[in-house]
Amino acid sequence: MLWNARQFEWDLSRRCLIMGIVNVTPDSFSDGGRYLDTEAALAHARRLVVEGADILDIGGESTRPGADPVGVEEECRRVLMAIEVLAKEFPQVALSIDTSKAAVARAAIEAGAAIINDVTGLKGDSEMPSVAADCGAGLVLMHMQGEPRTMQASPTYEDVIGEIAAFLECQGQLAMEAGVARQCLAFDPGIGFGKGLEHNLQILKRLDAFQCYGQPVLLGVSRKSFMGKLLGEDGIEARYWSTVALTSQAVEQGASIVRVHDVLPNVQAARMTEAILQAS
């Protein structure tokens, strides 16, 4: 399985990519405000590279439940300097822009990003497919029911697996019709984005269902609240080891990209799981 993103090409048949999270926001659910200053964001990103991140996913707008939208100018102000510096400093690491706005995505690509991570799956901006197509960027399409401010109010599905898979396949086709190459696509079922606890568990059990067009599945579960609900633990710290366990399970289920806050333990979990799966 190949995944292309501008100058990068990965063979994901034997090795999962680890995407480290760099939130340059005041209000993200896990680390909001901690890396809002550009220098703090850069220091954090450098730490994630040392720990083994293949990709850095840089976002300037929180998508936590209840989050308010951010304008294009402010979102660009938060992320572009970090992208420019990191692109020069770590040419071997792919940079991803976590945005649903085509103008932000285009500016980020011009600054050195190679991947667009769109949590709306192209619903947020009709220009996003053409931006991705124009520059050959990797394009991650995620499923979200509703919008961040309302998505966790009362998420309901008749067939959660079938509905998510159908949406991702439809949006992938839309992207390809706009000129995005199939090998540039990746698909994220959107754990916690308009899903209840049982929905999340069903998705985790059936990750293979989301390999649309034979392209990779990205999974983002890091530190998410459903783990705390399941385990009866409220703090962010309590979700650390649960995330590591789910990384191992995701690799076994066929996920090719795992998006995490804590890179080193998840790199180790992925590499150990791969070694077991590939043992003769």
ZIZIGI-V183352 format. One record per residue. N is the residue number from 0. SS is DSSP state (~ for helix, > for strand, _ for the rest). PHI is phi in radians with two decimals (none if undefined). D_CENTER is the distance of its C-alpha to the mean C-alpha in Angstrom with 1 decimal. Layout:
# ZIZIGI-V183352
<<N | SS | PHI | D_CENTER> <N | SS | PHI | D_CENTER>>
This chain:
# ZIZIGI-V183352
<<0 | _ | none | 18.4> <1 | > | -1.85 | 17.5> <2 | > | -2.32 | 14.5> <3 | > | -1.95 | 15.6> <4 | > | -2.64 | 14.3> <5 | _ | 0.90 | 17.4> <6 | _ | -1.41 | 19.3> <7 | > | -1.78 | 17.0> <8 | > | -2.46 | 17.6> <9 | > | -2.06 | 16.4> <10 | > | -1.67 | 18.3> <11 | _ | -1.73 | 16.1> <12 | _ | -1.25 | 19.2> <13 | _ | -2.26 | 19.9> <14 | _ | -2.50 | 17.1> <15 | _ | -1.40 | 13.5> <16 | > | -1.53 | 11.3> <17 | > | -1.85 | 10.1> <18 | > | -1.80 | 7.3> <19 | > | -1.52 | 9.0> <20 | > | -1.63 | 8.3> <21 | > | -2.18 | 11.0> <22 | > | -1.62 | 11.8> <23 | _ | -1.70 | 14.9> <24 | _ | -2.42 | 15.9> <25 | _ | -1.55 | 18.9> <26 | _ | -2.46 | 17.5> <27 | _ | -1.17 | 14.1> <28 | _ | -1.12 | 14.9> <29 | _ | -1.77 | 14.9> <30 | _ | -2.38 | 15.8> <31 | _ | -0.98 | 16.9> <32 | _ | 1.55 | 19.5> <33 | _ | -1.17 | 19.4> <34 | _ | -2.15 | 18.0> <35 | _ | -1.16 | 19.1> <36 | _ | -1.19 | 21.8> <37 | ~ | -1.01 | 20.8> <38 | ~ | -1.12 | 22.7> <39 | ~ | -1.16 | 21.1> <40 | ~ | -1.11 | 17.6> <41 | ~ | -1.14 | 18.9> <42 | ~ | -1.09 | 20.5> <43 | ~ | -1.13 | 17.4> <44 | ~ | -1.07 | 15.5> <45 | ~ | -1.08 | 18.6> <46 | ~ | -1.11 | 18.7> <47 | ~ | -1.16 | 15.3> <48 | ~ | -1.14 | 16.5> <49 | ~ | -1.04 | 19.7> <50 | ~ | -1.32 | 18.1> <51 | _ | 2.04 | 16.6> <52 | _ | -1.14 | 13.1> <53 | _ | -1.49 | 12.7> <54 | > | -2.37 | 10.0> <55 | > | -1.97 | 9.7> <56 | > | -1.76 | 7.0> <57 | > | -1.86 | 9.8> <58 | > | -2.24 | 10.1> <59 | _ | -2.00 | 13.6> <60 | _ | -2.44 | 13.4> <61 | _ | -1.19 | 12.8> <62 | _ | -2.07 | 11.5> <63 | _ | -1.15 | 13.3> <64 | _ | -0.97 | 16.0> <65 | _ | 1.55 | 18.9> <66 | _ | -1.19 | 17.3> <67 | _ | -1.57 | 19.4> <68 | _ | -1.21 | 18.4> <69 | _ | -2.13 | 18.8> <70 | _ | -1.27 | 20.8> <71 | ~ | -1.02 | 19.9> <72 | ~ | -1.07 | 22.3> <73 | ~ | -1.18 | 21.1> <74 | ~ | -1.09 | 17.4> <75 | ~ | -1.11 | 18.6> <76 | ~ | -1.02 | 20.9> <77 | ~ | -1.26 | 18.3> <78 | ~ | -1.89 | 16.0> <79 | ~ | -1.18 | 18.3> <80 | ~ | -1.09 | 20.6> <81 | ~ | -1.08 | 18.0> <82 | ~ | -1.11 | 16.5> <83 | ~ | -1.04 | 20.1> <84 | ~ | -1.16 | 21.1> <85 | ~ | -1.19 | 18.3> <86 | ~ | -1.09 | 18.6> <87 | ~ | -1.34 | 22.3> <88 | ~ | -1.36 | 22.1> <89 | _ | -2.27 | 19.6> <90 | _ | -1.11 | 20.0> <91 | _ | -1.45 | 18.9> <92 | _ | -1.87 | 15.3> <93 | > | -1.35 | 12.9> <94 | > | -1.80 | 11.6> <95 | > | -2.05 | 8.6> <96 | > | -1.79 | 9.4> <97 | > | -1.57 | 7.4> <98 | _ | -2.69 | 10.3> <99 | _ | -1.95 | 12.1> <100 | _ | -1.88 | 15.3> <101 | ~ | -1.10 | 16.7> <102 | ~ | -1.13 | 19.0> <103 | ~ | -1.18 | 16.4> <104 | ~ | -1.05 | 14.4> <105 | ~ | -1.09 | 17.8> <106 | ~ | -1.11 | 18.9> <107 | ~ | -1.18 | 15.9> <108 | ~ | -1.10 | 16.5> <109 | ~ | -1.09 | 20.1> <110 | ~ | -1.43 | 19.4> <111 | _ | 2.30 | 17.8> <112 | _ | -1.26 | 14.1> <113 | _ | -2.10 | 13.5> <114 | > | -2.30 | 10.1> <115 | > | -1.93 | 9.3> <116 | > | -1.92 | 6.0> <117 | > | -1.83 | 8.2> <118 | _ | -1.22 | 7.8> <119 | _ | -1.60 | 11.5> <120 | _ | 1.03 | 11.4> <121 | _ | 1.41 | 14.1> <122 | _ | -1.34 | 16.2> <123 | _ | -1.37 | 15.9> <124 | _ | -2.71 | 17.7> <125 | _ | -1.17 | 19.8> <126 | _ | -1.51 | 19.9> <127 | ~ | -1.06 | 16.2> <128 | ~ | -1.03 | 17.1> <129 | ~ | -1.22 | 20.1> <130 | ~ | -1.10 | 18.2> <131 | ~ | -1.09 | 15.9> <132 | ~ | -1.16 | 19.1> <133 | ~ | -1.05 | 21.3> <134 | ~ | -1.96 | 19.5> <135 | _ | 1.19 | 18.1> <136 | _ | -1.25 | 14.5> <137 | > | -1.15 | 11.7> <138 | > | -2.31 | 10.2> <139 | > | -1.69 | 7.2> <140 | > | -1.87 | 8.9> <141 | > | -1.94 | 8.0> <142 | _ | -1.65 | 11.1> <143 | _ | -2.43 | 12.5> <144 | _ | -1.57 | 16.2> <145 | _ | 1.48 | 17.8> <146 | _ | -2.34 | 16.5> <147 | _ | -0.91 | 15.3> <148 | _ | -1.19 | 19.0> <149 | _ | -2.23 | 20.2> <150 | _ | -1.11 | 17.6> <151 | _ | -1.74 | 18.8> <152 | _ | -1.10 | 22.4> <153 | _ | -2.84 | 23.3> <154 | _ | -1.13 | 20.8> <155 | _ | -2.37 | 22.9> <156 | _ | -2.50 | 22.6> <157 | _ | -1.49 | 25.4> <158 | _ | -2.57 | 23.3> <159 | ~ | -1.05 | 19.7> <160 | ~ | -1.19 | 18.8> <161 | ~ | -1.12 | 20.9> <162 | ~ | -1.20 | 19.8> <163 | ~ | -1.18 | 16.0> <164 | ~ | -1.07 | 16.8> <165 | ~ | -1.14 | 19.3> <166 | ~ | -1.09 | 17.0> <167 | ~ | -1.10 | 14.4> <168 | ~ | -1.12 | 17.4> <169 | ~ | -1.09 | 19.0> <170 | ~ | -1.24 | 16.3> <171 | ~ | -1.11 | 15.9> <172 | ~ | -1.12 | 19.7> <173 | ~ | -1.05 | 19.7> <174 | ~ | -1.11 | 17.5> <175 | ~ | -1.16 | 19.9> <176 | ~ | -1.13 | 22.9> <177 | _ | -1.48 | 21.8> <178 | _ | 1.92 | 21.9> <179 | _ | -1.29 | 18.4> <180 | _ | -1.19 | 19.1> <181 | ~ | -0.94 | 18.1> <182 | ~ | -1.27 | 16.9> <183 | ~ | -1.61 | 14.4> <184 | > | -1.57 | 12.5> <185 | > | -2.47 | 9.7> <186 | > | -2.27 | 9.1> <187 | > | -2.17 | 7.1> <188 | _ | -1.22 | 10.0> <189 | _ | 1.35 | 8.7> <190 | _ | -0.96 | 10.4> <191 | _ | 1.43 | 12.4> <192 | _ | -1.74 | 12.0> <193 | _ | 1.31 | 15.6> <194 | _ | -2.41 | 16.4> <195 | _ | -1.54 | 19.1> <196 | ~ | -1.00 | 19.5> <197 | ~ | -1.16 | 21.1> <198 | ~ | -1.03 | 18.6> <199 | ~ | -1.05 | 15.8> <200 | ~ | -1.16 | 18.3> <201 | ~ | -1.10 | 19.1> <202 | ~ | -1.07 | 15.6> <203 | ~ | -1.10 | 15.3> <204 | ~ | -1.36 | 18.8> <205 | _ | -2.26 | 18.0> <206 | ~ | -1.04 | 14.8> <207 | ~ | -1.07 | 17.1> <208 | ~ | -1.21 | 17.6> <209 | ~ | -1.87 | 14.4> <210 | _ | -1.44 | 15.1> <211 | ~ | -1.19 | 16.3> <212 | ~ | 0.99 | 18.6> <213 | ~ | 1.24 | 18.2> <214 | _ | -1.74 | 14.7> <215 | > | -1.20 | 12.0> <216 | > | -1.73 | 10.0> <217 | > | -1.80 | 6.4> <218 | > | -2.12 | 6.8> <219 | > | -2.13 | 5.7> <220 | _ | -2.08 | 9.4> <221 | _ | -0.93 | 10.2> <222 | _ | 1.07 | 13.4> <223 | _ | -1.33 | 13.1> <224 | ~ | -1.17 | 16.6> <225 | ~ | -1.09 | 17.3> <226 | ~ | -1.17 | 18.0> <227 | ~ | -1.11 | 20.5> <228 | ~ | -1.10 | 22.1> <229 | ~ | -1.16 | 22.6> <230 | ~ | -1.64 | 24.0> <231 | _ | 1.27 | 25.9> <232 | _ | -2.17 | 24.4> <233 | _ | -1.56 | 23.4> <234 | _ | -1.28 | 22.3> <235 | ~ | -1.01 | 18.9> <236 | ~ | -1.06 | 20.6> <237 | ~ | -1.19 | 21.4> <238 | ~ | -1.64 | 17.9> <239 | ~ | -1.06 | 17.6> <240 | ~ | -1.27 | 19.3> <241 | ~ | -1.11 | 17.9> <242 | ~ | -1.09 | 14.4> <243 | ~ | -1.06 | 16.1> <244 | ~ | -1.07 | 17.9> <245 | ~ | -1.25 | 15.0> <246 | ~ | -1.08 | 13.4> <247 | ~ | -1.07 | 16.9> <248 | ~ | -1.11 | 17.2> <249 | ~ | -1.15 | 13.9> <250 | ~ | -1.10 | 15.2> <251 | ~ | -1.12 | 18.5> <252 | ~ | -1.43 | 17.3> <253 | _ | 1.87 | 15.8> <254 | _ | -1.13 | 12.1> <255 | _ | -1.91 | 11.5> <256 | > | -2.43 | 8.2> <257 | > | -2.16 | 7.5> <258 | > | -1.75 | 5.3> <259 | > | -2.45 | 8.5> <260 | _ | -1.42 | 11.0> <261 | _ | -1.81 | 13.9> <262 | ~ | -1.28 | 13.6> <263 | ~ | -0.98 | 17.2> <264 | ~ | -1.13 | 17.8> <265 | ~ | -1.38 | 14.7> <266 | ~ | -1.04 | 15.7> <267 | ~ | -1.10 | 19.1> <268 | ~ | -1.11 | 18.2> <269 | ~ | -1.14 | 16.4> <270 | ~ | -1.12 | 19.4> <271 | ~ | -1.16 | 22.0> <272 | ~ | -1.12 | 20.7> <273 | ~ | -1.08 | 20.6> <274 | ~ | -1.07 | 24.1> <275 | ~ | -1.17 | 25.4> <276 | ~ | -1.12 | 24.1> <277 | ~ | -1.69 | 25.6> <278 | _ | -1.13 | 28.8> <279 | _ | -1.50 | 32.0>>
